[in-house]
């Protein structure tokens, strides 16, 4: 990461004092080649360069801060996602589709920020979900979780007191450009006169971090609106949720611990879609995984996920093993393999690396990928 201190501001701004600014340019480029079996209803396989993610989604960004005195700082982040295979922008073609926010930060009262930001549904699984936004991981069952961000949002993160911290977000309209925030969720711009909760999103997280172990609980709610939908990624057509009284809510409970070179995480996510426009649907997603630093340069990860959507009679189980070799602090190569088992009516897909890999109902899938990741 490149950091630049901007000095000499007294020459630009007349005044008795001059605050120091710090701006950091950073990014990740992650790509490779994957092979997926039974990638369509005919049972054909596919060999491709995935467009969305490998170990991590590719992105670049700029973040900075200005010291305002007394411990108070102005802070900002601009972050853009892209497809390294084609160079195109992600997040519906947005320039800063991953993050775009500005705020104030204080060690005494926390951080208050405004803009396009992650919800607590995203932050809630960061410590416990070992594989995170990996190509064969939680997005195969719920693509919202590694993409949980909203436009027009206000966020608050508290300082940590005796290991405890609190965070919350509120969005006045979670998709103001109409490009979608997560696959299959439709669009929901909000800001409609007389409809104060249409397309609203709110989330809250309570976290405890004891150093070698921790836990968190999260509530994340999206309200319905014109063109909004709820997708369960199981092959069932996404359900429209056009009414502001419709609710797509997730409750997360998880924990993690560090045992020597091994990190272990587990969690349970309950999703409930209810309201006047939709028949109630509930899903339960369970996961447990571990990451082991076997040598200073070799990391072995493994995780198992189980999804149950009772009202759809669909279930899926996904298991992934990943090996990462660190060529340097910034560059790594990796290989991973995964198998997804679908119940008779389910059409979950093993790969979240892009469209075009949905199997026939009840068909299992095998996925494998080799890739390279560089951070700067």
C-alpha positions as CSV (number, residue, x, y, z in Angstrom):
1,X,0.0,0.0,0.0
2,X,1.2,3.4,-0.9
3,X,0.8,6.2,1.5
4,X,1.3,9.9,0.8
5,X,1.5,12.7,3.4
6,X,0.2,15.9,1.9
7,X,2.3,18.8,3.4
8,X,2.6,22.4,2.6
9,X,-1.1,23.1,2.9
10,X,-0.4,26.4,4.7
11,X,0.7,27.6,1.3
12,X,-2.8,26.8,-0.1
13,X,-5.0,27.7,2.9
14,X,-4.5,30.9,5.0
15,X,-5.0,30.2,8.7
16,X,-3.3,29.8,12.0
17,X,-2.9,26.0,11.7
18,X,-2.5,23.4,9.1
19,X,-3.8,19.8,9.6
20,X,-1.9,16.9,8.1
21,X,-3.6,14.6,5.5
22,X,-2.8,11.0,4.8
23,X,-4.0,9.3,1.6
24,X,-3.5,5.5,0.9
25,X,-3.8,3.8,-2.5
26,X,-4.5,0.1,-2.2
27,X,-5.9,-2.8,-4.1
28,X,-6.1,-6.6,-4.8
29,X,-5.9,-8.3,-8.2
30,X,-7.0,-11.9,-8.0
31,X,-7.7,-14.2,-10.9
32,X,-7.1,-17.7,-12.2
33,X,-8.8,-20.6,-14.1
34,X,-11.6,-22.8,-12.8
35,X,-13.3,-26.0,-13.8
36,X,-16.9,-26.8,-12.9
37,X,-18.8,-30.0,-13.7
38,X,-22.5,-30.2,-14.5
39,X,-22.6,-26.5,-15.2
40,X,-26.0,-26.7,-17.0
41,X,-29.1,-28.9,-17.2
42,X,-27.5,-31.2,-19.8
43,X,-24.6,-32.0,-17.5
44,X,-21.9,-30.2,-19.5
45,X,-18.7,-29.0,-17.8
46,X,-17.1,-25.6,-18.1
47,X,-13.5,-24.3,-18.1
48,X,-13.2,-20.6,-17.7
49,X,-11.6,-17.6,-16.0
50,X,-14.2,-16.4,-13.4
51,X,-15.2,-12.8,-13.5
52,X,-16.3,-12.1,-9.9
53,X,-13.9,-13.6,-7.4
54,X,-11.1,-16.1,-6.7
55,X,-9.9,-16.1,-3.1
56,X,-11.0,-12.4,-3.0
57,X,-12.8,-10.1,-5.4
58,X,-10.4,-7.7,-7.3
59,X,-10.6,-4.1,-6.3
60,X,-8.7,-0.8,-6.0
61,X,-9.3,2.1,-3.7
62,X,-8.2,5.2,-2.0
63,X,-8.7,5.9,1.7
64,X,-7.5,8.9,3.7
65,X,-7.8,10.9,6.9
66,X,-7.2,14.4,8.1
67,X,-6.2,15.2,11.6
68,X,-8.7,17.9,12.9
69,X,-7.1,18.1,16.4
70,X,-8.1,16.7,19.8
71,X,-8.1,13.2,18.4
72,X,-10.9,13.9,15.8
73,X,-10.3,12.9,12.2
74,X,-12.1,13.3,8.9
75,X,-12.0,10.0,7.1
76,X,-13.1,8.7,3.7
77,X,-13.0,5.6,1.4
78,X,-13.5,5.3,-2.3
79,X,-13.3,1.7,-3.5
80,X,-13.9,0.2,-7.0
81,X,-14.5,-3.4,-8.0
82,X,-13.4,-4.8,-11.3
83,X,-13.1,-7.9,-13.4
84,X,-9.4,-8.5,-14.1
85,X,-10.1,-10.7,-17.1
86,X,-11.9,-7.9,-19.1
87,X,-11.1,-4.8,-17.1
88,X,-14.8,-4.0,-16.7
89,X,-16.3,-2.4,-13.6
90,X,-18.3,-4.6,-11.2
91,X,-21.3,-3.6,-9.0
92,X,-23.4,-2.8,-12.1
93,X,-20.7,-0.6,-13.7
94,X,-20.4,1.8,-10.8
95,X,-17.1,3.6,-10.5
96,X,-16.9,3.2,-6.8
97,X,-19.4,0.4,-6.4
98,X,-17.8,-1.3,-3.4
99,X,-17.5,1.7,-1.1
100,X,-18.0,5.5,-1.3
101,X,-18.2,7.3,2.0
102,X,-17.0,10.2,4.2
103,X,-17.2,10.7,7.9
104,X,-15.7,11.7,11.3
105,X,-13.8,9.5,13.6
106,X,-12.9,9.9,17.3
107,X,-11.3,7.5,19.8
108,X,-13.8,8.7,22.4
109,X,-17.1,8.3,20.6
110,X,-16.4,6.2,17.5
111,X,-17.0,6.7,13.7
112,X,-20.0,8.3,12.0
113,X,-20.0,8.0,8.2
114,X,-22.3,8.8,5.2
115,X,-22.5,7.3,1.7
116,X,-22.4,3.9,0.1
117,X,-21.3,1.5,2.8
118,X,-21.3,-2.1,4.0
119,X,-24.1,-3.1,6.3
120,X,-23.5,-5.0,9.6
121,X,-24.6,-8.1,7.8
122,X,-21.3,-8.0,5.9
123,X,-19.2,-7.1,8.9
124,X,-20.9,-9.7,11.0
125,X,-19.3,-12.7,9.4
126,X,-15.8,-11.3,8.8
127,X,-14.1,-13.1,11.8
128,X,-16.1,-16.3,11.8
129,X,-16.6,-17.2,8.1
130,X,-13.1,-18.5,7.3
131,X,-13.4,-18.5,3.5
132,X,-15.5,-15.3,3.2
133,X,-16.0,-14.1,-0.4
134,X,-14.1,-17.0,-1.8
135,X,-15.4,-18.5,-5.1
136,X,-16.6,-21.7,-3.4
137,X,-18.0,-20.5,-0.2
138,X,-21.0,-18.7,1.5
139,X,-22.1,-16.8,-1.7
140,X,-23.1,-20.2,-3.2
141,X,-26.0,-20.2,-0.8
142,X,-26.6,-16.5,0.0
143,X,-25.0,-14.0,-2.5
144,X,-26.1,-11.1,-0.4
145,X,-23.8,-11.8,2.6
146,X,-20.4,-10.9,0.9
147,X,-22.2,-8.1,-1.0
148,X,-24.2,-6.5,1.9
149,X,-23.8,-2.8,1.1
150,X,-26.3,0.0,0.6
151,X,-26.5,3.5,-1.0
152,X,-27.7,6.5,1.0
153,X,-26.6,5.1,4.3
154,X,-25.5,6.4,7.7
155,X,-23.3,4.2,9.7
156,X,-22.0,4.3,13.3
157,X,-19.2,2.2,14.8
158,X,-18.4,2.5,18.5
159,X,-15.1,2.3,20.2
160,X,-14.2,-0.9,21.9
161,X,-15.0,-1.1,25.7
162,X,-13.7,-4.1,27.6
163,X,-13.8,-6.1,24.3
164,X,-17.3,-5.1,23.4
165,X,-18.3,-2.9,20.4
166,X,-21.5,-1.9,18.6
167,X,-22.3,-0.9,15.0
168,X,-25.4,0.1,13.1
169,X,-26.4,1.3,9.7
170,X,-29.5,3.0,8.2
171,X,-30.2,3.4,4.5
172,X,-32.9,5.7,3.1
173,X,-32.9,3.8,-0.2
174,X,-30.5,1.0,-0.7
175,X,-30.1,1.1,-4.5
176,X,-30.4,4.6,-5.8
177,X,-28.8,3.8,-9.3
178,X,-31.0,0.8,-10.0
179,X,-28.2,-1.6,-10.7
180,X,-28.8,-4.1,-7.9
181,X,-26.7,-4.7,-4.7
182,X,-26.8,-8.5,-4.8
183,X,-27.6,-11.1,-7.6
184,X,-31.3,-11.8,-7.8
185,X,-32.4,-9.1,-5.3
186,X,-33.8,-6.8,-7.9
187,X,-33.5,-3.0,-7.4
188,X,-35.0,-0.7,-4.8
189,X,-34.2,3.0,-5.0
190,X,-36.5,4.4,-2.3
191,X,-36.9,8.0,-1.6
192,X,-40.6,8.0,-2.6
193,X,-42.8,10.8,-1.1
194,X,-45.2,9.4,1.5
195,X,-43.3,6.0,1.6
196,X,-40.7,6.6,4.4
197,X,-39.7,2.9,4.8
198,X,-39.8,1.8,1.1
199,X,-36.4,0.3,0.2
200,X,-35.1,1.1,3.6
201,X,-32.3,-1.0,5.1
202,X,-31.2,-1.1,8.7
203,X,-28.7,-3.3,10.5
204,X,-27.0,-3.6,13.9
205,X,-24.2,-5.6,15.3
206,X,-23.0,-6.4,18.9
207,X,-19.5,-7.9,19.0
208,X,-17.1,-9.2,21.6
209,X,-13.4,-9.7,20.9
210,X,-11.3,-11.2,23.7
211,X,-8.2,-11.5,21.6
212,X,-8.1,-15.3,21.3
213,X,-11.8,-15.7,21.0
214,X,-14.9,-13.7,20.1
215,X,-18.5,-13.7,19.1
216,X,-21.1,-11.5,17.4
217,X,-24.8,-11.1,16.9
218,X,-26.3,-9.2,13.9
219,X,-29.7,-8.1,12.7
220,X,-30.0,-7.0,9.0
221,X,-33.3,-6.0,7.4
222,X,-34.3,-4.9,3.9
223,X,-37.7,-3.5,3.2
224,X,-39.5,-4.0,-0.1
225,X,-40.2,-1.6,-2.9
226,X,-40.8,-1.4,-6.6
227,X,-38.7,-4.0,-8.5
228,X,-37.3,-5.5,-5.3
229,X,-37.1,-9.3,-5.0
230,X,-35.8,-12.0,-2.6
231,X,-33.6,-14.7,-4.1
232,X,-32.7,-17.9,-2.3
233,X,-30.2,-19.1,-5.0
234,X,-31.8,-22.6,-4.9
235,X,-33.4,-22.5,-8.4
236,X,-36.7,-21.2,-7.3
237,X,-37.7,-18.0,-9.1
238,X,-37.0,-14.9,-6.9
239,X,-40.1,-13.7,-5.1
240,X,-41.1,-10.1,-5.7
241,X,-41.3,-8.0,-2.5
242,X,-42.9,-4.7,-4.0
243,X,-44.5,-3.5,-0.8
244,X,-42.8,-1.4,1.9
245,X,-44.4,-3.8,4.4
246,X,-42.4,-6.7,2.9
247,X,-39.4,-7.6,4.9
248,X,-36.2,-9.6,4.0
249,X,-34.4,-10.0,7.4
250,X,-31.3,-12.0,8.5
251,X,-30.2,-12.8,12.1
252,X,-26.6,-13.9,12.5
253,X,-25.0,-15.6,15.5
254,X,-21.4,-16.7,15.3
255,X,-18.1,-17.1,17.1
256,X,-14.4,-17.8,16.5
257,X,-11.3,-18.8,18.4
258,X,-7.5,-18.9,17.8
259,X,-5.8,-22.1,18.9
260,X,-2.1,-21.8,18.2
261,X,-1.7,-21.8,14.4
262,X,-5.3,-22.7,13.8
263,X,-8.3,-20.3,13.6
264,X,-11.7,-21.9,14.0
265,X,-15.0,-20.2,13.1
266,X,-18.7,-21.2,13.1
267,X,-22.0,-19.5,12.6
268,X,-25.8,-19.8,12.1
269,X,-27.8,-17.4,9.9
270,X,-31.6,-17.3,9.9
271,X,-33.2,-15.6,7.0
272,X,-37.0,-14.7,7.0
273,X,-38.9,-13.2,4.1
274,X,-42.4,-12.0,5.2
275,X,-45.0,-9.4,4.4
276,X,-48.3,-8.8,2.6
277,X,-47.0,-9.5,-0.9
278,X,-45.1,-12.8,-0.2
279,X,-45.7,-16.2,1.3
280,X,-43.4,-16.5,4.3
281,X,-40.1,-18.2,3.6
282,X,-37.4,-19.1,6.1
283,X,-33.9,-20.4,5.5
284,X,-31.2,-21.7,7.9
285,X,-27.6,-21.5,6.9
286,X,-24.9,-23.2,9.1
287,X,-21.1,-23.1,8.6
288,X,-18.0,-24.2,10.4
289,X,-14.4,-23.8,9.1
290,X,-10.7,-23.6,10.0
291,X,-7.6,-22.0,8.7
292,X,-4.2,-23.3,9.7
293,X,-0.8,-21.6,9.1
294,X,1.2,-24.8,8.6
295,X,4.4,-23.0,7.8
296,X,5.2,-19.3,7.5
297,X,4.4,-19.5,3.8
298,X,1.6,-22.2,3.6
299,X,-2.0,-21.7,4.7
300,X,-4.6,-24.5,4.6
301,X,-8.3,-23.6,4.8
302,X,-11.4,-25.7,4.9
303,X,-15.1,-25.0,5.5
304,X,-18.4,-26.8,5.3
305,X,-21.8,-25.0,4.7
306,X,-25.3,-26.3,5.0
307,X,-28.4,-24.5,3.7
308,X,-32.0,-25.5,4.4
309,X,-35.0,-23.7,2.8
310,X,-37.9,-25.5,4.3
311,X,-40.8,-23.9,2.3
312,X,-39.0,-24.6,-1.0
313,X,-38.0,-28.2,0.1
314,X,-34.5,-27.4,-1.0
315,X,-31.2,-28.2,0.8
316,X,-27.6,-28.0,-0.1
317,X,-24.2,-29.0,1.5
318,X,-20.9,-27.4,0.3
319,X,-17.4,-28.4,1.4
320,X,-14.2,-26.6,0.3
321,X,-10.5,-27.1,0.8
322,X,-8.0,-24.4,-0.2
323,X,-4.2,-24.3,-0.2
324,X,-2.4,-20.9,-0.4
325,X,1.3,-20.5,-0.9
326,X,2.7,-17.1,0.0
327,X,5.4,-16.0,-2.5
328,X,5.8,-12.8,-0.6
329,X,3.8,-10.6,1.8
330,X,1.9,-9.3,-1.2
331,X,1.8,-12.2,-3.7
332,X,0.3,-15.6,-3.3
333,X,-0.7,-18.6,-5.5
334,X,-3.5,-21.0,-4.5
335,X,-5.4,-24.1,-5.5
336,X,-8.8,-25.1,-4.2
337,X,-11.4,-27.7,-4.7
338,X,-15.1,-28.0,-3.7
339,X,-18.1,-30.3,-3.9
340,X,-21.7,-29.3,-3.7
341,X,-24.5,-31.7,-3.0
342,X,-28.1,-30.7,-3.9
343,X,-31.3,-32.2,-2.6
344,X,-33.8,-33.4,-5.2
345,X,-35.4,-30.0,-5.9
346,X,-32.4,-27.8,-5.3
347,X,-30.3,-26.0,-7.9
348,X,-27.6,-24.3,-5.8
349,X,-24.4,-23.8,-7.7
350,X,-20.9,-24.5,-6.4
351,X,-19.3,-21.5,-8.0
352,X,-20.0,-17.8,-7.3
353,X,-17.5,-16.8,-10.0
354,X,-20.1,-15.6,-12.5
355,X,-23.3,-16.8,-14.2
356,X,-23.6,-19.9,-16.3
357,X,-23.0,-22.7,-13.8
358,X,-26.5,-23.7,-12.6
359,X,-26.9,-27.5,-12.6
360,X,-30.1,-29.5,-13.1
361,X,-32.3,-30.0,-10.0
362,X,-30.8,-32.5,-7.6
363,X,-27.4,-32.6,-9.4
364,X,-24.2,-32.3,-7.4
365,X,-21.2,-30.3,-8.7
366,X,-17.5,-30.4,-8.4
367,X,-15.4,-27.2,-8.7
368,X,-11.7,-26.6,-8.8
369,X,-9.6,-23.5,-9.3
370,X,-5.9,-22.4,-9.5
371,X,-5.1,-18.7,-9.2
372,X,-2.8,-15.9,-8.3
373,X,-3.4,-13.0,-5.9
374,X,-1.4,-9.8,-5.6
375,X,-2.1,-6.9,-3.2
376,X,-0.7,-3.4,-3.3
